[in-house]
């Protein structure tokens, strides 16, 4: 079995929120053909997409072609809309959560779903998380690495994380609104440098700011192998040691990663092996970032190339860890 744990979808018929609410930051989907569309933001092309982001039939055809049994589908981060009034953002968010919920309900043997929530209002975020998990049957919540420039250890977000811990909801952290945006337009550095750095900042903030210590049973899952975080963790420990006046946790940062999980989207066998050696074979899942240009193709390629891994460890990375992380019974594939 193979589970692609990092993929993105969106409804085919998102309304034009820019026209409806008069704010050009909304992503607007402009169909250019039956199977292609442009996502526009502020009048500029954000990304070209195809029916791979909205057609379950097309997605399943690609899964079958690439040998993928199940996908974990989540919203495209540009739709988080944390900057918007919460009622408007919630309207956008619920359309997506409902779409993903239907994908899972219609094809439980092929799709596992993650929803999203309006993090600019933690109480509204908790309410929508409740609906996602307890009504729509989704397996976790995807959030961004920051909320309107506030790192995730800002005090106002703690109640959301506390409730996620209470309900045992997996929190998938994906980069968005990356740091240094003014310095990364050239060469598409936002994707190749900004995103990994942004994810590292989010992970470090959750630890250094005490969120993990206050929510010791909350599970965090980081996209793109957590970016540069695994490699700067020793430096974070050194900072904790030499700046005792800045400490808010009892232990150094490396003591707070037992509930951190990572996808293996590193593109490099050595980097994936480093994740395994540093965090353990039980905390890595295969993920491709389908259907976007930076995806790993075929999904699991790097894991497959690691000839020194036993079949038992490969099975963990390719599907068993994902089943456990997302609370899916192995028999769901056959029974769906």
Buried (B, 14 or more C-beta within 10 A) or exposed (E): BBBBBBBBBBBEEBBEBBEEBEBEEBBBBEEEEEEEBBBBBEEEEBBEBBBBBBBBEBBBEBBEEBEBBBBBBBBBBBBBBBBBBBEBBBBBBBBBBBBBBBBBEEBBEBBBBBBBBBBBBBEBBBBBBBBBBEEBBBBBBBBBBBBEEBBBBBEEBBEBBBBBBEBEBBBBBBBBBBBEEEEBEEEEBBBEBBBBBBBBBBBBBBBBBBBBBBBEEBBBBBBBBBBBBBBBBEEBBEBBEEEEEEBEBEEBBEBBBEBBBBBBBBEEBEBBBBBBEBBBBBBBBBBBBBBBEBBBBBBBBBBBEBEEBEEEBBBBBBBBBBBBBBEBEEEBBEEE
